[in-house]
Amino acid sequence: MGNWVENEGLSIFVVLVWLGLNVFLFWWYYLVYDVPPKFFYTRVLLGRALALARAPAACLNFNCMLILLPVCRNLLSFLRGSSACCSTRIRRQLDRNLTFHKMVAWMIALHTAIHTIAHLFNVEWSVQARIEEKGTLAAVLSGLGDNPHESYVNFYRKTIGNPVGGLYVAFTYLAGLTGVIITLALILIITSSTKTIRRSYFEVFWYTHHLFVIFFIGLVIHGAGRIVRGQTAESLAEHDPVICYKNFTHWGEKGACPVPQFSGNPPMTWKWVVGPMFLYLCERLVRFWRSQQKVVITKVVIHPFKTIELQMMKKGFRMEVGQYIFVKCPAVSKLEWHPFTLTSAPEEDYFSIHVRIVGDWTEGLFNACGCDKQEFQDAWKLPKIAVDGPFGTASEDVFSYETVMLVGAGIGVTPFASVLKSVWYKYCHDATNLKLKKIYFYWLCRDTQAFEWFADLLQSLEAQMQERNNAEFLSYNIYLTGWDESQATHFAVHHEEEKDVITGLKQKTLYGRPNWENEFKTIAGQHPGSRIGVFLCGPEGLADTLNKQSISNSEADPRGVHFIFNKENF
């Protein structure tokens, strides 16, 4: 149970607090509009739909205040790197920023749906009240404002019935028009953010996500029309609606209740979102400033399996292991930025990324770098590159543990290239101050070609550890998850050779998938009483498996072994 708290507890706590605040705001503002006499006459016209529209509006303000904060990457990196205000547990929570961003987005969608449906009823009943036969309280209330010295409570002033009246409200009133626009923007943003769209049509996701600018502009001015109206405090002092509504036909007569006066609610959304919007504006200004700094591509290396390595230099660039950057190549697209994990080590005099060619943008980068040509490419012909970052990730905490499990799937091995390179440099110079004492490295690949570009690094590290009589420092297991019959026969013939036929390493390649339960139990037995960091860069299915194993193989006793799960998330 103790490790469940460490792996999931802070996240669960944050989620429960967030959900609790949503429930509180919904219930509080529902009562604000459903109980006080200020909105007594508004409720006569609109019924419970008034409170059902205003309660989710308050929750929308709250969640729209939060939605931009998880994507302020520079702010998060600053907090993550500040030991004074950011403990290990808080850093691990910051690594879940995109997960929280998605949860808040779905909450915005939910409250938008409730808010919209409730207002559809409000508009229908407001329009209907204006054409209702005289003699009813609703008709009298809707007629207020037609005469001098009266203020209206029914925002709809025409005498055109539904459905034309409802369409008139939707496309001529500020609240209606902005509501339509921001709802359409939200629908486009959410539908283009699905995993399928992000992976197969990233450009669609990228461009539609920037509709958030229209969304926030519309959100801020949405309430400026003040269509939700309540009785003024001065009017309430001389006109008690609980008493006076019974004699509505005599309002304004001598000895009777005076005609009630109304005013619209002032817009409040801007007060909720102005702070995060300012922070995000600063974030974008910082990104723009950094993107203008000169980046030089010093080397382009073509690796097997349609993977290229870009080695770059930039004045003042500083990185830590496992961090990532955003890259823009104007020759391919003037607007698109794509995230890539840094594969170089902080000790190197350049920084590098590995790019697998899997889409239009990466194909364009491949061609822009001259990788589609046979002849040597001159450096001055290489495209201009803009870089934003680096930004922190979970892999930065690798050196905070004595024992770690590093799990990479396919190209997901890239964060650990930086980690293993840094370990190699530290061992080449001075490893006495290195807290990290044991690495269990797992790499899962679908085919043999994917191994080739990374094998050289593993061979260097393997030789370095043997020279220093510390071969036990690194235990690596490479799994080939897909192969055909001819490959299997070839592997079997060469299995007895000293080095592996695929990687050239002494450790032989394994076939199939790891038995994670056995792996965790074995490691737990070898390191009793330890906190073991588990780091993954790979698919969600594997993340769920490793997270469950981290929880189930950790002991309830605080002095026992604990597996701490961390996942790359950018």
KOLDODREN-553292 format. One line per 2 residues: number of its first residue (from 1); for each residue x, y, z of C-alpha. Coordinates in nm, 3 decimals, padded with zeros to 5 digits. Example, Ala and Ser with C-alpha at 12.3 -4.5 7.8 and 13.67 -1.06 7.14 Angstrom:
BEGIN
1) 01.230 -00.450 00.780 | 01.367 -00.106 00.714 .
! end
This chain:
BEGIN
1) 00.000 00.000 00.000 | 00.292 00.233 00.076 .
3) 00.425 00.221 -00.277 | 00.077 00.257 -00.423 .
5) 00.074 00.593 -00.248 | 00.415 00.681 -00.391 .
7) 00.329 00.569 -00.744 | -00.030 00.689 -00.758 .
9) -00.118 00.868 -00.436 | -00.015 01.223 -00.522 .
11) -00.189 01.197 -00.859 | -00.502 01.057 -00.697 .
13) -00.489 01.332 -00.434 | -00.459 01.604 -00.698 .
15) -00.740 01.452 -00.904 | -00.967 01.425 -00.601 .
17) -00.897 01.788 -00.503 | -00.966 01.899 -00.860 .
19) -01.288 01.697 -00.882 | -01.391 01.820 -00.538 .
21) -01.346 02.182 -00.643 | -01.555 02.119 -00.955 .
23) -01.834 01.963 -00.748 | -01.817 02.247 -00.493 .
25) -01.830 02.520 -00.759 | -02.117 02.349 -00.940 .
27) -02.324 02.309 -00.624 | -02.240 02.654 -00.486 .
29) -02.332 02.844 -00.802 | -02.637 02.627 -00.856 .
31) -02.763 02.746 -00.515 | -02.660 03.105 -00.591 .
33) -02.903 03.112 -00.885 | -03.167 02.872 -00.755 .
35) -03.233 03.007 -00.403 | -03.180 03.386 -00.349 .
37) -03.466 03.626 -00.420 | -03.241 03.824 -00.656 .
39) -03.315 03.574 -00.933 | -03.673 03.493 -00.828 .
41) -03.830 03.651 -01.134 | -03.557 03.519 -01.365 .
43) -03.646 03.169 -01.240 | -04.013 03.238 -01.318 .
45) -03.914 03.280 -01.683 | -03.644 03.015 -01.709 .
47) -03.707 02.765 -01.431 | -03.427 02.535 -01.315 .
49) -03.245 02.579 -01.647 | -03.109 02.910 -01.515 .
51) -02.912 02.744 -01.236 | -02.821 02.450 -01.462 .
53) -02.663 02.696 -01.706 | -02.480 02.910 -01.452 .
55) -02.335 02.629 -01.239 | -02.133 02.470 -01.526 .
57) -02.032 02.822 -01.637 | -01.851 02.865 -01.305 .
59) -01.681 02.527 -01.354 | -01.584 02.631 -01.707 .
61) -01.416 02.943 -01.569 | -01.224 02.731 -01.318 .
63) -01.110 02.471 -01.571 | -01.024 02.727 -01.838 .
65) -00.804 02.888 -01.574 | -00.620 02.554 -01.539 .
67) -00.604 02.434 -01.900 | -00.308 02.652 -02.005 .
69) -00.088 02.594 -01.700 | 00.016 02.232 -01.783 .
71) 00.142 02.343 -02.125 | 00.361 02.626 -01.992 .
73) 00.669 02.412 -02.046 | 00.925 02.671 -01.941 .
75) 00.742 02.732 -01.614 | 00.721 02.358 -01.545 .
77) 01.090 02.310 -01.628 | 01.180 02.595 -01.393 .
79) 00.973 02.443 -01.112 | 01.111 02.098 -01.187 .
81) 01.468 02.219 -01.167 | 01.415 02.420 -00.850 .
83) 01.508 02.196 -00.558 | 01.396 02.467 -00.318 .
85) 01.030 02.440 -00.415 | 01.004 02.107 -00.593 .
87) 01.051 01.774 -00.415 | 01.087 01.445 -00.600 .
89) 00.718 01.365 -00.558 | 00.610 01.704 -00.691 .
91) 00.848 01.666 -00.987 | 00.686 01.332 -01.066 .
93) 00.348 01.502 -01.058 | 00.472 01.773 -01.293 .
95) 00.572 01.496 -01.535 | 00.202 01.413 -01.568 .
97) 00.123 01.760 -01.700 | -00.025 01.645 -02.031 .
99) -00.242 01.385 -01.859 | -00.387 01.657 -01.638 .
101) -00.423 01.885 -01.942 | -00.636 01.620 -02.116 .
103) -00.848 01.559 -01.806 | -00.921 01.931 -01.773 .
105) -01.008 01.945 -02.145 | -01.265 01.666 -02.107 .
107) -01.410 01.844 -01.803 | -01.443 02.161 -02.012 .
109) -01.624 01.958 -02.278 | -01.863 01.813 -02.019 .
111) -01.952 02.149 -01.866 | -01.981 02.307 -02.211 .
113) -02.240 02.044 -02.305 | -02.441 02.104 -01.985 .
115) -02.414 02.481 -02.022 | -02.521 02.472 -02.388 .
117) -02.817 02.239 -02.337 | -02.944 02.445 -02.042 .
119) -02.918 02.766 -02.243 | -03.108 02.610 -02.533 .
121) -03.401 02.573 -02.294 | -03.342 02.924 -02.158 .
123) -03.355 03.077 -02.507 | -03.666 02.880 -02.601 .
125) -03.852 02.985 -02.288 | -03.736 03.349 -02.314 .
127) -03.863 03.369 -02.671 | -04.186 03.196 -02.579 .
129) -04.244 03.433 -02.285 | -04.230 03.737 -02.517 .
131) -04.520 03.611 -02.730 | -04.720 03.464 -02.441 .
133) -05.077 03.584 -02.391 | -05.112 03.878 -02.158 .
135) -05.232 03.823 -01.805 | -04.963 03.579 -01.689 .
137) -04.668 03.663 -01.468 | -04.426 03.550 -01.740 .
139) -04.591 03.785 -01.990 | -04.576 04.079 -01.749 .
141) -04.210 04.013 -01.669 | -04.125 03.985 -02.039 .
143) -04.300 04.315 -02.104 | -04.087 04.501 -01.852 .
145) -03.852 04.736 -02.033 | -04.099 04.826 -02.305 .
147) -04.194 05.145 -02.116 | -03.973 05.431 -01.996 .
149) -03.812 05.404 -01.652 | -03.834 05.024 -01.664 .
151) -03.548 04.775 -01.686 | -03.596 04.440 -01.854 .
153) -03.546 04.093 -01.715 | -03.609 03.903 -02.039 .
155) -03.309 03.973 -02.263 | -03.506 03.881 -02.578 .
157) -03.682 04.199 -02.694 | -03.833 04.089 -03.026 .
159) -04.179 03.939 -03.071 | -04.078 03.668 -03.316 .
161) -04.153 03.315 -03.200 | -03.949 02.997 -03.221 .
163) -03.761 02.861 -03.409 | -03.675 03.188 -03.586 .
165) -03.649 03.369 -03.255 | -03.401 03.113 -03.120 .
167) -03.185 03.142 -03.433 | -03.202 03.520 -03.404 .
169) -03.060 03.497 -03.050 | -02.789 03.251 -03.157 .
171) -02.654 03.460 -03.444 | -02.721 03.824 -03.351 .
173) -02.667 03.842 -02.976 | -02.306 03.858 -02.857 .
175) -02.358 03.573 -02.611 | -02.521 03.355 -02.876 .
177) -02.266 03.422 -03.151 | -01.960 03.378 -02.927 .
179) -02.120 03.067 -02.778 | -02.157 02.912 -03.123 .
181) -01.800 03.004 -03.221 | -01.627 02.877 -02.905 .
183) -01.834 02.557 -02.906 | -01.733 02.484 -03.266 .
185) -01.370 02.564 -03.183 | -01.382 02.330 -02.884 .
187) -01.534 02.049 -03.092 | -01.259 02.083 -03.354 .
189) -00.985 02.097 -03.090 | -01.107 01.785 -02.908 .
191) -01.188 01.572 -03.213 | -00.848 01.646 -03.370 .
193) -00.669 01.556 -03.046 | -00.743 01.184 -03.057 .
195) -00.446 00.948 -03.064 | -00.520 00.842 -03.423 .
197) -00.521 01.200 -03.553 | -00.210 01.297 -03.356 .
199) -00.009 01.004 -03.489 | -00.133 00.989 -03.848 .
201) -00.221 01.355 -03.919 | -00.010 01.558 -03.678 .
203) -00.048 01.872 -03.888 | -00.427 01.860 -03.842 .
205) -00.381 01.830 -03.465 | -00.122 02.109 -03.460 .
207) -00.322 02.366 -03.655 | -00.665 02.300 -03.503 .
209) -00.519 02.310 -03.152 | -00.431 02.675 -03.212 .
211) -00.802 02.752 -03.231 | -00.760 02.789 -02.855 .
213) -00.681 03.157 -02.928 | -01.031 03.205 -03.076 .
215) -01.177 02.998 -02.793 | -01.029 03.220 -02.522 .
217) -01.115 03.546 -02.697 | -01.475 03.431 -02.736 .
219) -01.481 03.306 -02.378 | -01.369 03.638 -02.232 .
221) -01.629 03.846 -02.420 | -01.906 03.583 -02.400 .
223) -02.065 03.740 -02.093 | -02.024 04.103 -02.198 .
225) -02.385 04.115 -02.323 | -02.511 04.056 -01.965 .
227) -02.814 03.853 -02.074 | -02.847 03.685 -01.732 .
229) -03.027 03.948 -01.525 | -03.133 03.971 -01.163 .
231) -03.321 04.215 -00.944 | -03.111 04.501 -00.814 .
233) -03.037 04.538 -00.442 | -03.224 04.872 -00.431 .
235) -03.529 04.713 -00.590 | -03.520 04.417 -00.352 .
237) -03.529 04.659 -00.056 | -03.872 04.787 -00.163 .
239) -04.003 04.498 -00.371 | -03.989 04.156 -00.204 .
241) -04.062 03.913 -00.490 | -04.178 03.636 -00.255 .
243) -04.467 03.865 -00.151 | -04.514 04.091 -00.449 .
245) -04.534 03.827 -00.724 | -04.891 03.745 -00.613 .
247) -05.012 04.095 -00.703 | -04.819 04.138 -01.029 .
249) -05.121 04.295 -01.201 | -05.108 04.592 -00.959 .
251) -04.735 04.666 -00.969 | -04.666 05.038 -00.975 .
253) -05.006 05.138 -00.843 | -05.044 05.349 -00.532 .
255) -05.012 05.134 -00.220 | -04.892 04.834 -00.418 .
257) -04.545 04.698 -00.485 | -04.331 04.913 -00.718 .
259) -04.222 04.777 -01.054 | -03.907 04.562 -00.999 .
261) -03.581 04.683 -01.151 | -03.316 04.454 -01.299 .
263) -02.952 04.461 -01.403 | -02.725 04.219 -01.585 .
265) -02.446 04.019 -01.424 | -02.106 04.172 -01.504 .
267) -01.867 03.943 -01.700 | -01.648 03.741 -01.465 .
269) -01.454 03.503 -01.689 | -01.167 03.744 -01.749 .
271) -01.092 03.749 -01.376 | -01.039 03.372 -01.383 .
273) -00.826 03.345 -01.696 | -00.624 03.668 -01.711 .
275) -00.345 03.526 -01.490 | -00.290 03.201 -01.686 .
277) -00.327 03.388 -02.016 | -00.051 03.629 -01.910 .
279) 00.174 03.338 -01.805 | 00.110 03.163 -02.135 .
281) 00.183 03.483 -02.328 | 00.517 03.508 -02.145 .
283) 00.576 03.141 -02.228 | 00.523 03.204 -02.598 .
285) 00.747 03.513 -02.592 | 01.027 03.307 -02.433 .
287) 00.978 03.035 -02.694 | 00.988 03.293 -02.974 .
289) 01.306 03.452 -02.836 | 01.479 03.116 -02.810 .
291) 01.361 03.008 -03.153 | 01.538 03.310 -03.305 .
293) 01.877 03.204 -03.167 | 02.109 03.054 -03.425 .
295) 02.135 02.674 -03.441 | 02.406 02.506 -03.649 .
297) 02.372 02.149 -03.776 | 02.726 02.012 -03.745 .
299) 02.660 01.659 -03.863 | 02.385 01.445 -04.014 .
301) 02.417 01.070 -03.968 | 02.194 00.826 -04.157 .
303) 02.118 00.521 -03.945 | 01.942 00.203 -04.055 .
305) 01.566 00.163 -04.033 | 01.494 00.512 -04.175 .
307) 01.643 00.695 -03.879 | 01.863 01.004 -03.901 .
309) 02.071 01.168 -03.632 | 02.109 01.546 -03.623 .
311) 02.404 01.680 -03.426 | 02.368 02.050 -03.351 .
313) 02.527 02.338 -03.164 | 02.368 02.648 -03.011 .
315) 02.527 02.919 -02.802 | 02.443 02.889 -02.433 .
317) 02.259 02.557 -02.475 | 02.261 02.351 -02.153 .
319) 02.089 02.019 -02.103 | 02.039 01.736 -01.858 .
321) 01.994 01.368 -01.934 | 01.659 01.263 -02.075 .
323) 01.538 01.613 -02.164 | 01.360 01.698 -02.489 .
325) 01.343 01.989 -02.731 | 01.098 02.119 -02.989 .
327) 01.233 02.150 -03.342 | 01.109 02.360 -03.634 .
329) 01.248 02.339 -03.986 | 01.118 02.638 -04.187 .
331) 01.216 02.464 -04.511 | 00.954 02.199 -04.430 .
333) 00.696 02.408 -04.241 | 00.716 02.763 -04.110 .
335) 00.476 02.696 -03.822 | 00.509 02.336 -03.707 .
337) 00.712 02.240 -03.399 | 00.781 01.875 -03.318 .
339) 00.916 01.728 -02.992 | 01.228 01.507 -02.988 .
341) 01.419 01.355 -02.699 | 01.785 01.455 -02.676 .
343) 02.011 01.158 -02.735 | 02.337 01.333 -02.649 .
345) 02.490 01.355 -02.303 | 02.546 01.681 -02.110 .
347) 02.919 01.610 -02.123 | 02.930 01.631 -02.506 .
349) 03.004 01.956 -02.689 | 02.696 01.921 -02.911 .
351) 02.336 01.811 -02.869 | 02.166 01.555 -03.088 .
353) 01.831 01.402 -03.172 | 01.736 01.085 -03.358 .
355) 01.445 01.123 -03.601 | 01.258 00.823 -03.737 .
357) 01.102 00.893 -04.078 | 00.734 00.813 -04.026 .
359) 00.530 01.106 -04.165 | 00.519 01.402 -04.401 .
361) 00.715 01.637 -04.176 | 00.993 01.390 -04.095 .
363) 01.007 01.291 -04.464 | 01.046 01.659 -04.550 .
365) 01.327 01.696 -04.294 | 01.495 01.385 -04.436 .
367) 01.494 01.535 -04.785 | 01.588 01.887 -04.668 .
369) 01.901 01.744 -04.504 | 01.996 01.580 -04.835 .
371) 01.957 01.228 -04.699 | 01.771 01.125 -05.015 .
373) 02.083 01.197 -05.223 | 02.383 00.971 -05.271 .
375) 02.649 01.243 -05.283 | 02.800 01.419 -04.981 .
377) 02.600 01.721 -04.862 | 02.790 02.046 -04.793 .
379) 02.725 02.201 -04.451 | 02.610 02.533 -04.599 .
381) 02.334 02.349 -04.788 | 02.181 02.206 -04.471 .
383) 01.848 02.365 -04.373 | 01.801 02.619 -04.097 .
385) 01.670 02.474 -03.774 | 01.496 02.647 -03.484 .
387) 01.512 02.486 -03.138 | 01.300 02.551 -02.831 .
389) 01.407 02.395 -02.503 | 01.536 02.187 -02.344 .
391) 01.249 02.082 -02.119 | 01.259 01.847 -01.823 .
393) 01.120 01.493 -01.811 | 01.107 01.202 -01.570 .
395) 01.442 01.065 -01.695 | 01.623 01.353 -01.523 .
397) 01.570 01.168 -01.195 | 01.764 00.858 -01.303 .
399) 02.071 00.959 -01.103 | 01.858 01.007 -00.789 .
401) 01.833 00.629 -00.741 | 02.095 00.365 -00.662 .
403) 01.911 00.109 -00.876 | 01.706 00.177 -01.190 .
405) 01.515 -00.015 -01.456 | 01.522 00.155 -01.796 .
407) 01.264 00.024 -02.043 | 01.254 00.146 -02.403 .
409) 01.032 00.029 -02.688 | 01.151 00.089 -03.045 .
411) 01.258 00.450 -03.101 | 01.149 00.504 -02.738 .
413) 01.503 00.408 -02.642 | 01.625 00.760 -02.722 .
415) 01.597 00.909 -02.368 | 01.814 00.631 -02.236 .
417) 02.080 00.693 -02.500 | 02.144 01.021 -02.321 .
419) 02.144 00.846 -01.981 | 02.383 00.570 -02.086 .
421) 02.615 00.813 -02.264 | 02.632 01.028 -01.951 .
423) 02.707 00.719 -01.742 | 02.987 00.629 -01.984 .
425) 03.142 00.977 -01.957 | 03.118 00.972 -01.579 .
427) 03.295 00.637 -01.567 | 03.563 00.762 -01.804 .
429) 03.642 01.048 -01.566 | 03.533 00.993 -01.206 .
431) 03.249 00.766 -01.096 | 03.320 00.782 -00.720 .
433) 03.045 01.041 -00.662 | 02.792 00.858 -00.874 .
435) 02.492 00.754 -00.663 | 02.368 00.518 -00.934 .
437) 02.513 00.170 -00.874 | 02.306 -00.061 -01.092 .
439) 02.120 -00.029 -01.423 | 01.877 -00.287 -01.560 .
441) 01.821 -00.192 -01.923 | 01.543 -00.343 -02.138 .
443) 01.496 -00.268 -02.504 | 01.202 -00.410 -02.699 .
445) 01.212 -00.391 -03.079 | 00.993 -00.530 -03.353 .
447) 01.275 -00.603 -03.603 | 01.653 -00.634 -03.616 .
449) 01.734 -00.314 -03.810 | 01.618 -00.096 -03.523 .
451) 01.900 -00.231 -03.304 | 02.185 -00.120 -03.525 .
453) 02.213 00.253 -03.452 | 02.216 00.196 -03.076 .
455) 02.444 -00.109 -03.060 | 02.768 00.095 -03.082 .
457) 02.685 00.282 -02.763 | 02.607 -00.039 -02.576 .
459) 02.932 -00.197 -02.700 | 03.134 00.104 -02.577 .
461) 02.963 00.097 -02.239 | 03.006 -00.279 -02.210 .
463) 03.380 -00.250 -02.280 | 03.417 00.042 -02.037 .
465) 03.253 -00.151 -01.754 | 03.475 -00.456 -01.815 .
467) 03.792 -00.245 -01.817 | 03.699 -00.111 -01.474 .
469) 03.606 -00.455 -01.342 | 03.247 -00.344 -01.295 .
471) 03.069 -00.551 -01.556 | 02.779 -00.598 -01.315 .
473) 02.696 -00.228 -01.324 | 02.490 -00.264 -01.642 .
475) 02.257 -00.556 -01.708 | 02.086 -00.522 -02.042 .
477) 01.824 -00.736 -02.207 | 01.738 -00.680 -02.571 .
479) 01.416 -00.838 -02.691 | 01.323 -00.897 -03.052 .
481) 00.943 -00.908 -03.058 | 00.901 -00.990 -03.426 .
483) 01.097 -01.223 -03.657 | 01.035 -01.469 -03.940 .
485) 01.128 -01.836 -03.978 | 01.447 -01.776 -04.180 .
487) 01.576 -01.531 -03.918 | 01.501 -01.777 -03.640 .
489) 01.705 -02.048 -03.819 | 01.996 -01.809 -03.870 .
491) 01.989 -01.708 -03.502 | 01.987 -02.069 -03.391 .
493) 02.293 -02.156 -03.602 | 02.500 -01.870 -03.454 .
495) 02.365 -01.890 -03.099 | 02.682 -02.049 -02.960 .
497) 02.913 -01.776 -03.086 | 03.076 -01.549 -02.827 .
499) 02.900 -01.234 -02.946 | 02.539 -01.187 -03.048 .
501) 02.480 -01.215 -03.422 | 02.254 -00.906 -03.426 .
503) 02.407 -00.656 -03.187 | 02.767 -00.773 -03.156 .
505) 02.729 -00.768 -02.777 | 02.821 -01.045 -02.538 .
507) 02.465 -01.045 -02.405 | 02.253 -01.248 -02.646 .
509) 01.933 -01.108 -02.794 | 01.616 -01.259 -02.648 .
511) 01.304 -01.339 -02.849 | 00.947 -01.259 -02.756 .
513) 00.847 -01.033 -02.468 | 00.979 -01.014 -02.112 .
515) 00.797 -01.187 -01.828 | 00.771 -00.869 -01.626 .
517) 00.648 -01.037 -01.311 | 00.959 -01.257 -01.300 .
519) 01.185 -00.962 -01.381 | 01.043 -00.751 -01.099 .
521) 01.056 -01.034 -00.846 | 01.418 -01.112 -00.938 .
523) 01.528 -00.749 -00.906 | 01.335 -00.709 -00.579 .
525) 01.516 -01.012 -00.439 | 01.857 -00.874 -00.534 .
527) 01.795 -00.528 -00.385 | 01.600 -00.565 -00.059 .
529) 01.510 -00.242 00.118 | 01.585 -00.028 -00.191 .
531) 01.392 00.238 -00.378 | 01.417 00.130 -00.741 .
533) 01.331 00.377 -01.017 | 01.141 00.231 -01.313 .
535) 01.164 00.454 -01.623 | 00.970 00.390 -01.943 .
537) 00.954 00.550 -02.283 | 00.698 00.344 -02.470 .
539) 00.330 00.275 -02.540 | 00.043 00.310 -02.291 .
541) -00.019 -00.064 -02.272 | 00.336 -00.129 -02.154 .
543) 00.307 00.165 -01.913 | -00.001 00.010 -01.751 .
545) 00.180 -00.323 -01.715 | 00.492 -00.173 -01.556 .
547) 00.291 00.052 -01.327 | 00.088 -00.244 -01.199 .
549) 00.405 -00.449 -01.149 | 00.569 -00.158 -00.965 .
551) 00.277 -00.146 -00.725 | 00.227 -00.521 -00.675 .
553) 00.599 -00.596 -00.622 | 00.653 -00.320 -00.367 .
555) 00.630 -00.397 00.002 | 00.390 -00.232 00.246 .
557) 00.673 -00.190 00.497 | 00.840 00.151 00.437 .
559) 01.175 -00.021 00.496 | 01.108 -00.278 00.221 .
561) 01.172 -00.262 -00.152 | 00.974 -00.001 -00.347 .
563) 00.948 00.035 -00.724 | 00.883 00.396 -00.833 .
565) 00.729 00.413 -01.181 | 00.811 00.706 -01.413 .
567) 00.697 00.753 -01.774 | 00.819 00.987 -02.044 .
569) 00.533 01.219 -02.136 | 00.565 01.496 -02.396 .
! end
